[in-house]
């Protein structure tokens, strides 16, 4: 489909009922993104609600996989907010290249990919094939503030 006939990322977000929140400021001594050439590197984002509340807990004991999937989807929305702030237009995203998805998981939890699919599915819904990416989904013993998930991204941009 020619680019002009393709629905914009904003049209797709609207169809999904998603309004992008303002990008959250960094919580420590770093920036939310760095652009180097044609690549945009996004710092890790977490499952922050529009009101600032963060989803916390250990996936596999305190948090169910389906809830953590929703948290990863919310984290994807927060990544999109940073992309929008950095680029001014999500239409400039040429391709989502890579995600690193981190899950605050109990030691015996084994379904990390199913959790991070919440973000991956969203990016494909918003960007179509340009949202299909390489990915790692791994478990950690803890994440900052006990958040359930943290996801960072590398995006090719025009």
N, C-alpha and C positions, 0 to 999 in steps of 0.2 A: 504494500500500500504506500503510495507517495506520502512524504512527510506532511504535506498540506492536508491530506485526507485523514491522517491519523489523529485520533483524539489526543489532545494535549494532556500532559501529566495533571494539570489542574482540572480538566474535564473529568479525568478518571478519578481524581480525589473527590470531586463533587459527587460523582455517581456512587462512590463508596460512602458518602455522608461524612467525609473527613475534612475538617477545617484545620489548617496548620497552626500550631501555637507559635508564639515567639520562641526563637532559639534560646535555650537556657544558657546562662553564663557559666564559664568554667568554675569548678569547685576548688581548684588549686592553681599552682603556678604553671599554666599551659594555656593554649588557645584552642578554640573549638575546631579550627580547620587550618590547613596550610595548603596553598596552591603552589605546585611546582610544575611549570610547563603545562602540559595537557592533563595533569593529574591533580585531583583534589583529595587530600587525605583528611578524613574526618576523625577527630578524637572520639573515644568511647562515649556513648550516650547510654542512659539508663531509662527505666520505666517510670518517667516523671509524668504525672497528670498535669493538666493545664493549671490547676490550682497549686502546683508545686509539690504535692504529696508523692512520695516514692513508694513503690511496691517492694516489700522486703520479705526475707525469709529464705529458708533452705529448701530448694526444690528436691522433691523426693521424700521429704518428711513433713515439712510445714506447708508446702505449696504443691498443689497438684500439677501435673504436666499440662493439662488444658489451660489452667490459669497462667502458668509460666509462658505458654504459647501466646496468650493475649498480652502478657507483659512484653514479650519480644516484638509483637506487632506494634504496641505503643512505642517501644524504643525505636522502631523503624520510622514511625511518624516523627519522632524527635530528630532522627537523622535527616529526614526530608526537610524539616524546619531549618536545620543548619545548612543544608545544600541550598535552599531557597535564599537564605541570608547571604551566603557566600557568593552565589551566582546571580542573584536577582531574577532568575528565570529557570525553573526546572527543565524547560525545553532545551537548555544548554547541556544537559546530561547526555553524553554520547553513549555511555555504557556504565553500568555498575560492574566494576572489575572484581572486587574481592570483599568479603565480610570476614571478620573474626568475631564469632559469637561466644561469649563466656557465660557460663551458667553457675550460679552459686548453688552447688549440688551437694547432696549427702554423698558419703563415700561409695555407697552401693548403687547410686542412680546411674542409669545406663542409656537414657533416651535423650541425650543432649541435642541430636539433630532434630527431633520432633519439636523441641522447644524453639530453637532458632528458626525453624520453618515459619514461625509467626512473622518474622521480619522478612525472610526471603519471599514468602507468598505475597506480602504487601508490595515489595519492590517490583515483582513481576506484574502484579495487578496495576501498578501505577505506570511503569515504563514498558510493559510488554516484553518482548525478547531482549530489549536493551537493559532490562532489569535482571536478566539471568546472569549469574555470577559464580565465580569460584568461592569456596567457603571453607572455614574451619569452625567446628562447634565443639567446644571443650568444657570440661568441668573444673571449677576452682573450689578450694576450701572456704574461701570468703571473697567478697567483693566490697568495694567502698560503701559504707553505710548499711551493709547487709542487703543491698539491692539484689533482686532475684536474677537479673541478667544485665550484661553490659555488652554493647556491640559497637565495633568500629568499622569503618568502610574506606575503600579506595574507589574513586569514581573518575572515569575519563570524561573530560569536558571539552566543549568547543569554546 
